[in-house]
């Protein structure tokens, strides 16, 4: 009888989990204050508070709990939550077997935290540049896991079109282009279709694409350039899909940060599997395999 691959994975994990957790526990708490001070000076209060909370969350139970900490771009948070549930079911893992912490922020904020020692095991970015940079710096490899799609959303418009975006005059929500790839794609699209957009449009920049979405959803801003995944997650059908030709490919890549965590490779394998990628596609992304 051939051995069950999933059971083999679980047995391997059981033999190494305590060792991995003990090593991480010995490092995390000692660096908390030093790391927080550096982040506060360079990344601001928001990033500092998020990092401090994460550091203490990890150090509090590191001695007796096996954990997987995933830092993800804000646009992928809800999709990742669904994949985590499916991953647990696939390997029959309870919360007692594995604690999975999902941290979400803009890709730029997460990358800055990584540069200052944040104890993530896996980084799922909304762009390709930051994971590739981290991979080069740490002599590892990044991997593509999703291709993002940009949409023009104007809730008061029953059927938004390209012409509606070109004619739009008012406040438009986008993600911060310096921190979030969806924000950069929004700027590129506006430049391509409406070169004089700054004469008619006042850009309202969110920290990330989720905040940009909430500006529009709360009626504080009339329209936005946001993620297709947000439309599908919230059962919204009135939007215009911005053609890929108008902006750079929103290739979302990930990178393993802590290769010593026995669960991280298993999770990446599941994310890139047929089952994982079918969930990615259903959430409003294209699979990297379909774009190659």
Secondary structure, DSSP 8 states (H G I E B T S, - for coil): ----HHHHHHHHHHHHHHHHHHHHHHHHGGGHHHHHHHHHHHHHHHHHHHHHHHHHHHHHHTTT--EEEEEEEGGGHHHHHHHHHHHHHHHT--TTT-EEEEEEE-HHHHHHHHHTT---SEEE-SSSHHHHHHHHHTT--EEEEEEE-EEEE-TT-TT--HHHHHH--EEEEEE-TTT-HHHHHHHHHHHHH-TTGGGTEEEEEESSHHHHHHHHHTTSSSEEEEEHHHHHHTT----EE--GGGS--EEEEEEES-TT-TTHHHHHHHHTSHHHHHHHHHTT-B-HHHH-
